[in-house]
Amino acid sequence: MSKRIWHDLLSVQPPDGAVVTIQRAIVQTPPIPAEWADRPKAFFFGTRPDIIPWWAVSAWRTLVPSGPVWPLSSDDLRWRDPCLYQPADLQNIWVRRWPPDTAAAMAVYSSGIYMVHDWVLPFFQVWMWKPAGGRV
């Protein structure tokens, strides 16, 4: 049985093009598989693919083969992780930036960006989201 050791990016970087498991800097988010690129020092994941800059990732480890397969169904979830379940383009949603009890703010999703009033949040700075309508 192999050890599953997490690495800090500032100490050890994966080889260029390596597919690894990453943990986002926001706590209480699930690990996701992603591909490391030395340039632009970022991880790519998903079918589009989306990009997460190095500073938004707290740790990485050798790929553990049981990660999510895109697209995932999110019908039975209330709050959704933006890396695993993306809203439809121009969908009105609620977002929370940090766990567990930060205030929810109304936002509009557009191509990987959450627009909250005059603020623009990239998807990797959002902890969870859920469709607008009903109670938060």
WOVEN-V914925 format. One record per pair of residues at least 4 apart in sequence whose C-alpha atoms are under 7 Angstrom apart, sorted by the first residue. I is the first residue (numbers start at 1). GAP is how many residues later the second one is. Records with the same first field share a line. If there is no record, write none. Layout:
I: GAP / GAP
//
This chain:
4: 57
5: 56
6: 53 / 54 / 55
7: 5 / 52 / 53 / 54
8: 4 / 50 / 51 / 52
9: 4 / 50
14: 4 / 22
16: 20 / 21 / 22
17: 18 / 19 / 20
18: 17 / 18
19: 14 / 15 / 16 / 17 / 44
20: 13 / 14 / 15 / 40 / 41 / 42 / 43
21: 10 / 11 / 12 / 13 / 39 / 40 / 41 / 42 / 43
22: 9 / 10 / 11 / 12 / 35 / 37 / 38 / 39
23: 7 / 8 / 9 / 34 / 35 / 36 / 37
24: 5 / 32 / 33 / 34
25: 31 / 32 / 33
26: 72 / 101
28: 71
32: 35
33: 12 / 30 / 34
34: 9 / 10 / 11
35: 8 / 9 / 10
36: 6 / 7 / 8
37: 4 / 5 / 6
41: 12 / 13
42: 9 / 10 / 11 / 12
43: 8 / 9 / 10 / 11
44: 5 / 6 / 7 / 8
45: 4 / 5 / 6
46: 4 / 24
47: 23
52: 4 / 72
56: 68
72: 12 / 13
74: 11
78: 52
79: 49 / 50 / 51
80: 5 / 48 / 49 / 50
81: 4 / 46 / 47 / 48
82: 4 / 41 / 44 / 46 / 47
87: 4 / 22
89: 20 / 21 / 22
90: 18 / 19 / 20
91: 17 / 18
92: 15 / 16 / 17 / 39 / 40
93: 13 / 14 / 15 / 36 / 37 / 38 / 39
94: 10 / 11 / 12 / 13 / 35 / 36 / 37 / 38
95: 9 / 10 / 11 / 12 / 31 / 33 / 34 / 35
96: 6 / 7 / 8 / 9 / 30 / 31 / 32 / 33
97: 5 / 28 / 29 / 30 / 31
98: 4 / 29
99: 28
105: 11
106: 10
107: 7 / 8 / 9
108: 6 / 7 / 8
109: 4 / 5 / 6
110: 4
112: 10 / 11
113: 7 / 8 / 9 / 10
114: 6 / 7 / 8 / 9
115: 4 / 5 / 6
116: 4
121: 4
//
